Amino acid sequence: MPVRIVYTDLDGTMVGPRGCFFRSEGGASTLEPARALVDLHEAGVALVLVSGRTRPQLVEAAGIFGADGFIGELGAIVGWTSGTWLDSEILRGAMPDSYAQVPESLLDELIRLHPGRLELHSPWHAGREIDVMLRGKINVAEVDEWLAETGFGWLSMRDNGLVSPANMPDLGEIPHVYHLVPDGVSKGEAVAYDLKRRGIDPADAIAIGDSASDLEMARSVGRMHLVANAVRHPDIAELLTKHDNVVVESDAVGLGWASAVRSAIDGR
């Protein structure tokens, strides 16, 4: 399969522990991701970062990794190169025009209903334009049902993977990162938008990720790769049954990412 573009998640996929590009999952140093990145650029394959991170964070990361564009806030912001990083589009999905952001009163009530199990993902929650970033361990389906009952059915909670227990030491289990986003906003929808904007056939694109929200990209590309740590997510096994174009790499984080990149370069 010819590959013209790679869409990749960052945290837990392209970068390893503490966001380091040169650390494998166990903490050992590795140059394999960097070598794969250089080979990707030399092969002329475009790279787009797809993340829950904010616009400023991704502008900086795109410069460091030589990316041709970025998708931020779980699909709410699409940015691309045209001499500057000023070209971008905000995808609001089902958010009504009467709302600029998710109301703070709604967030306060949502957190109050999950004492000790849900909180803002501080300090990374700050500076967001559309979505809200939280952490904890909740039932996503129950939250979506509550949102509908309270008149905010245009919002939904998305699971974006696991984070270190050090973020919530009293939780007693591994916390998840969640994004509260408008319906119609997702990594998959943003990838589809970007491919159409670029005039690239989805069959000529691959995506790489490690979470349920990353798996939404599968329907928008020719092939989806999950790094090995993705299968630890409790919902991944069931979600995999809904796709026939997903490859699970044998290695975790950066090493798994490098393997996926090399498949794109080699046309495997």
N, C-alpha and C positions, 0 to 999 in steps of 0.2 A: 504494500500500500504506500503510495507516495505521500509524504508528509511535508506540508508547507508551513505549518504553524503548530506550536505547542502551548497549550494553556495549562499553567501549573499553580497549584496551591503552594503557599510558603511554609507556614509553621506546621511542623510535624510531617512535612513532605519534602520540600526542597531543602529546608534547614532543619538541623537537629536540636539537641539540647540547648536551651537558652538562646535559640535563634541563631546558632553558629553553623555556618556553611561547611566548616572543616572538622566537625565532630560527628562520629557515628552515634548510633543510639546508646551504646554503652559508654560513650565519652572518649573513645580512642580517636586520635587524629587520623584524618583521611583526606587525600587529594582527589579521590575519584569523582565526586560531584563537580569540582572545579575543572577537571580534565574534560568531563562530559559537556560542561557548559561551553568551554572553548571550542570543542569539536562541533557543537551545535551551531555556534556562530559562524565557524569556518564553512559549515555546510550550507549556510544561507537560509537556515530555518528560523522563522520568526518566533520570538518568545514573548508570551503575555503572562503577567503575574495575576493570579486570581485569588483574592483573599478577603478576610473579614476586616482587614486593616483599613485605616482611613486614607484619604487622598494624599495628605502630606507624607505619610509613612511610605506609601507606595511610589510616589514620585521619587523619593530618595532611594528606595530599594531598586526601582527600575533603572536608575542611573548606575547603581553599583553592579547590577547583574547584566547590564546591557540589554534590557528588555525593550521591546517595540511598543509596549502598551501595558495597561493594567486594568483590572476590574476590582473595585473596592467595595467595602461594606456589604459583602455577600451578594453583590450583583447590582447594587443601587447606583454605582458610579462606573462609567466606562471612560478611560482616557487613552489617548494615542499620540504618537509622535508626528509632528509636522513642523520641525524646526524648534518648537518649544513644547512644554508640557501643558500648554493652556487649552488645548483642544480636548473637550470632554463632553459627556452627556450624562445627565442625571435621569435614571429610570425610576419613576415613582410608583409604578404598578397601580394598585387599587387605592392608593392614598388619596383621599378627597382633597380638592383644591383648598378647602377651608382649613386644612392642617399643614403647618410648616414642618412640624416634628411630632413624635409621639408625646402625648400630654404627660407631664410629670406626675399629675395626680393618679393617672392610670398605673404608672410604674410603682408609685408608692403603695398602692393598693395590692398590686400583684406580688410585690415583695413581702408585704404584711401577711398575705395569705400563705406564705411559705417560709415561716420563721426558721432561720438557721439553715435553710436549704436553697435559698436564692438571694443573690446580691449583685450589684453592679460589678462588672469585671474591672475594677479599679487597678491601675490608673488608665487602662487602655480603653475605657468607655468614653473618655473625654474627646471632644472635638469632632464628633460624628455628625454627618449631615442628614441622614435619613434613618438609619437603623439604630437600635439600642443593643449594647453588648452586655451580657450578664454571665454569671457562672453559678454552678450549684448542681443539684440533682433533683429533677422534677419530672412529672409525667407530661410530656409535650402535648399529647392528645387532650388531656384534661384542661390544660391551659388554653388551648385553641377553642375548646367548648365554652370555657368561661368568657373568653374574649367575645365570642358570638353572642352570648347571653347578655353581656354588658353593653352591646351596641358597637363593639369594635371588631366585628367580623371581618373587616378588611385587613386585619393584622393576623400574623401567625408567628409562632415560635419555631425557630430552626435550630437543630443540633449541629454544631460545628466541630465536634470532636472532644477529646479528653485533654485535660491540663494537669499539671503537677498537683498532688494533694497539698503541697505547701501553700497553695493559694487559699485553701479553706481547711486548715488543719483540724478543725472541730467537726467537720462533716462526717468523718468516719468511713468514707469511701471516696473513690476517685471522682472529682468534680468534672462536669462537662462545661463547655463554653456554648452559650446560646445567643442567638441574634433574634430580636423582635423586629420583624420587617413586614412591609405591606405585601399582601398577596400579589402575585405576578412579578415579584422581585426575587430572583434567585441567580445562582452562579450559572445554571443552565440557560436561563433566558438571556442573561448578559452575554454569554458566549455566542448564542445564536444571533443576537443583535450585532456583535462585533464581526462575526464571520460574514454576515450579509453586507455590513458596511464596507468590509474589505473586498468583497466579491470573491471569497474563497469557498469552495465546495466543502461542506462538513466532512465529507469522506477524506479530505486532505488534511484533517486536523486530528490531533490526539489531546487528551487531557490527563493530568496526573493529580492524585489527591490521596487523602487519608481519612475522610469522614463522610457521614451521610449527606451533608450539604455538597460535598465535592462530587458525590456520585450522581447528583442532579445534572452534571455536565455530560454524562454518558449519552443522553438522548440527543445531544447537540453536536457530537463529534463522531468520527469514524470508529475510534477506539478509545477506551478509557482504561487507565492504569491505576491501580491502587497499590501503595507501598504496603509492606507486610504488616506494619503496626495497625493498619486500618481494620483488620479482621478482629481486633480486640474490642472494637466498638460493638455493643450488644445488639444493635439493629442491623448491622451490615449483612450478616448471613441471609436474613430474610429479604433485604433489599436487593441483594445480588440476583435473586431468582427472577427479578423483573427486567433484567438486562442480559443481552446475549453478546455484548461487545466489550466485556470487562476482563482485563488481565490482572491477576494478583501477583505482584512481584515477590520473590523469595526473600528479599532483604528489606529492612526497615529504613525509614527516613531517607537520608541522602544517598545511601548506597542503592536502595530500591529506586529512587528518583533517577540516579545515573543510569541504571539498567533500562528504565523506560525511555530515557532520552536516546540512548544508543539504539534502541529498536526503531525510533523515529528516523535517526540518521541513516541506519542501514536499510530502512524500508521493510523491516520484518513485521 
